[in-house]
Amino acid sequence: MSRQILVTAALPYANGHIHIGHLVEYIQTDIWVRFQKLRGQRCVFVCADDTHGTAIMIRARREGRSEEAVIADMRASHVRDFASFQIEFDNYGSTNSPENRQLCDKIWAAIRKAGLVKTKDVAQLYDPVAGTFLADRFVRGTCPKCEAADQPGDNCSVCGAAYTPADLKTPKSTLSGAVPEIRTAEHLFIELERLHEFLNEWTQDGTHLQTEVANYLKGHFLGEPLRDWDVSRPAPYFGFEICDKPGHYWYVWFDAPIGYMASTLEWCNRHNENLDDWWRSDSKAEIHHFIGKDITYFHTLFWPGMLKSADCNLPRKVHIHGFLTVGGEKMSKSKGTFVMASTFLKHLPSGALRYYYASKLGTGLDDIDMNLDEFVARFNSDLVGKVVNLASRSAGFLAGQTLSHVYPDDGGLFASAAEKGEQIATYYEDCNYNAAMREIMALADKANKFVDDRQPWAIRKDPAKTDELRDVCTITLNLFRQIVTYLAPVLPELVKQTDELLHRPLADWSDSQTPLTGTSVSQFQHLMKRIETKQVESMIEESKEVMATEQGLTQQATAPVTPEPPIVVFHAADQWKDAGDALANEALAGECTIDDFVKIDLRVARVIEANHVQGANKLLQLTLSLGGGETRNVFAGIKAAYNPEDLVGRLVICVANLKPRQMKFGLSQGMVCASGSGGTEVFLLAPDTGSVPGQRVH
């Protein structure tokens, strides 16, 4: 019996175009959905534009248009960009829809009925130049928890802390450059702490979240009372007015996730289905959310709390991924690596990006680095040199003819690759795409060896070997089609081309299990062309120009109209109410000198292998890469807190010059750095975005 699956990706904000960083998530999600459909599951993929908030209101005011006109234009752009990358939604809606308003009212009534709403006066940042209270994204400042600079007003991209804009240190308005004033307004709050027990159970049961996410929530939020969640904003604000509180509007993070349900409702209305069959608490549907790690807090605490209060279906799994870096650094507008989706497509094929991301995406939260040289080499080597090469070296010999009517003896090649199908399927199911791509390319290597050994171009020269030539090409084209089946979730365009070449639709995972015979072969057309480095260089240069132009226009539109006043710093010394238990349980060590400290060589390392240690109750065996082929074998007492498979690919901090220690399980050549009291309360330290293996920690 097939599964009933509803899949969502985070809603793109309707104030900016899609760039290659966004596409990590949408490509990841689209691959998973296509895989489920290929396996015969009933899978529906919904998304929508996130349209509310001060940003849209300010932009509309600046451009002399209505908010509705602004979001309509951006929606058309988003839909076009997604379609160009073969990202195929079953429904793409808008949070400014009647369906979303209807569901917001319904869920709000349920939360009210549960007694979770209270009213408080809030000191909020106000831009005296722009004449508006400042939405989170319009305030930048220093994170009040980790001191990271230039952070947005709702949550820190470095440490993940959630806060209000007024909590920021050294805040500034991005609308006018002015230092915000603090003004008081009445706000509505949801008492999230009353759902603490449920949220602790839901997040920590080992099924809904990746282990590192569950540990993060346990260590950062669930170990203390949860803060009340501010869900309203006073006028002026573009959004839905709260049904029982005139002059107040739902905060965008209240109505945005409800947009998942509203988009589902739109789909249901078109297909004569019932929303309750997907979203009511007794539904059999699996809900899967795909999001970036920057919005973990909202999707793993706020959203499940809302759904539970409204008796709705809870997510089966929240799949969380890292950010995109380019060349080991954050995407840069000045360097041209902040590439818009539309700019990418002017120079490079969409399938190249889909495959590259698939080859990088694993099960963890580590950032994905796009090395441009590797990007070119991988596409040319794997897809052109291995996969498409199979068709180009065989299809031409059978153009206008048919495959053999009985599948020839291939020495077990096809059957052996068919046996790999379930393992590859498991990798897709687990979002372990890079493992799937490695397995598939290994099959391509074996298939190419067959072609090299049999040399159809040489057989063709002998008229007496026509049948042998047909058999060799039949085997090669079947191995090619089998590999394309396994790549189908990643490369839908190649699937269409293969269908046209062999006159047989490739529509089910089972197509990888049975070879084709007797079908006609079309005239071979080039399936993919090699990428030249100059194409990438041209893309980068155009991106620089696009960003320079955009930045110039933005600066003109948002330039301060009054001299900038002195920056006011708002301090709240015990704002986080950090308990002193940990320090009391383990007192500070005695003083050391800088000379003592520099003896310890702390380095960034990547976990390239992680295994259970037979006979050890607490240890995992880790192989750490320092880059350049330099590795360390380390035994770490973190078994109770981490699964080995969740650690592979992750960056950690290690003591790289620790004297090796011979243990009964093997030689340990270092240590990984972690905090916590031990057992399940262990939290590995991780470097910030942009760090690479081998860098010293100073």
C-alpha positions, 0 to 999 in steps of 0.5 A: 500500500502506498504512503500518503505524503505531503511535502513542503519547502520553506516559503520564499519571501516575496521581496527578493529573487531566487538565488543559488543559495535558495536553490539548495533547499528547493532542489533537495526537496524536489529530488525527494518528492520525485523519488517518492513519486517514482517509487509509487507513493502518493506524494503532494508537494506544496509551497507558497510565497511568504508575502506579509510584513513591513518589508513588502509594505515599505517597498510598495510605498517606495515604488508607489504601488500597492502591496498586492502588485509587488507580491504578484510580480515577485510571485511570477518571477519565483514561479518562473525561476523554479520551473527553469530548474525543474522544481515541480510543485503540485501547488504554489500559493500565497500567504495573502490568499483567502484560504490562508486568512480562513485557516489563520482565523480557525487556528487562532480560535483554537489557540484562544480556546486552549487558553494560551494567549495573553496580552503584554505591552512591548517596548519595540524598535521604531524608525523615526525617519521611516515612521514605522515599527521595525520588523525583525528583518529591518533591524541589524545589530550584535547578537545579545547571546554570542556577540556576533555582529550584523545579525537580523532582528529575530534570530542569530545566523551564527548561534541560532538564538531567537530574540526580539529586535529590541534585544539586539545590541547596537541596533540600526534600521536598515530602512533609513540608517537611523538608530531606532527609538523604543516605543511601547505597543500592546502585543499578543503572546502565545504561552509556549511554556505551557506546551513544554512537556509536549515539545520536549517529548516531540523533539526528543523522541528520535524520529522527527528531527536529526539527532544534532537538531534534537540535541541543539534544542535540548541544550539551548531551549528546552532545558529552561522555561520557553519564552512567550511567543509574540505573534502580533504587530501593531499598525502600520503592517501589511498582513491579516488583521487579527479577527478579534483584535482590530488594529493588530496584525498577525506577525509573519511567522504566525501566518507563514507556516499556516501557508503550508496548510492553505496551499494544501487547501488550494490543491484539495479544492482543485482535486475535490479532496478534504483538507482534514485527510491531510492535516487533521490530527487523526490523518494517516498522511506523513507531513515532511518539512524541508528547511534551512537551519536558520529557521529551526526554532520556528519549525521545531518549537512554534509550529508544532506547538500551534499544530498541537493546540489546533488538533492538527497533524504534526510533521513526521519529519523536519529535514534541516540542511545547512547553508551554501558557501562558494569557495569556502566563503559566504556568497559574496556580491562583490566577488560575483558568487551571489548568483541569481537563478536567472543569471545562472541559467544564462550561462549554465544548464540547470541539471549541472546545479541539480547534480552538483547539489545532489553530490554534496547533500547528506543527512547532516546540517553542515554547510554545502561548499560550491567549489567552482572548479570542482563543479565544472570537473564533476559535471564533465566527468560524471554526467558527460564522461560517464553517464551520457558517454554510454549512450553516445558510444552505442546509440548511433550504431542502432539508430533506426533499428531495434534492441535485441529481442532477447536480452544478451548475456552481460556477465551479470552486469544488469542484475548486479546493478539492479540489486543496488536499487534498494540501497540507492533507494534507502539513500534517497529516502534518508536524504543521503544524496551524496551516497546515492550519487557515489553508488550510481557513478560506481555503476557507471564506471562498470558499464563504461569498462564493459564498453571499453572491453567490447569496443562496439566501434571495432565490432562495427567494422566487421559485417559478419558481426551485426548481431554481436554489435546489436547485443553489445549496444543493447547491453550498453543502452540498458545499463545507461537507462538503468543508471538514468532511472537511478538518477531520475529524481535528480535529472528529469531532463535526462529522463525525457531525453532517454524516453525519446531515445528508446521510445519507452517512458521511464516512469517507475523505480521498477524500470531499473529492474528489467532490461528493455528488448525489441524497442526501437532506437531513435537517431542519437542527439547530444544529451549534454555538453561539456561545461567550459570554465569560461562559462562559469567566469562569464556568470561570475562577471555578470553577477558582479554587474547585477549586484553592483547595479542592484546595490546602487539602486537599493542605496539610493532608495534607502539612503538616510534622509537625516543625519545619523544620530549616535548609536544607543546600546541597550543592555540587559545583563541577566536577560537570558537568566543563564543558570550557574549549575554547570559552572558550580558542578565543574569549577574553573581550572587554575590560571594558565599563561598564554605560553601554556595555551599556545602549546595546544594546537586546536584545528578545524577538522572534518569527520570523514568516517565514524563507526561504533567501537565493538565492546565499547559502551561510550566510544565512537571511532572517528577519522578526522581530516585536516585537509591535504590528506592529513588525518587523525584517528580519534576515539571519542566518548560521545556514543550516547549523544550521537549516531555515527552516520549523523557525524560524517561530513561534519566540521569539528574542533580537534586537539591535533597535537595531542600525544597519541595514546594506545587504547585496547581498541586502537591508537587514539591520535587526538581529541574532539572538543565538546561541552556538557556533563557527559552521556547524552548531554554532550554537545560537539563544538563546531566552527562558524560558516566558512571554516575549512579543515586544517585552519587553526583555532586561535 
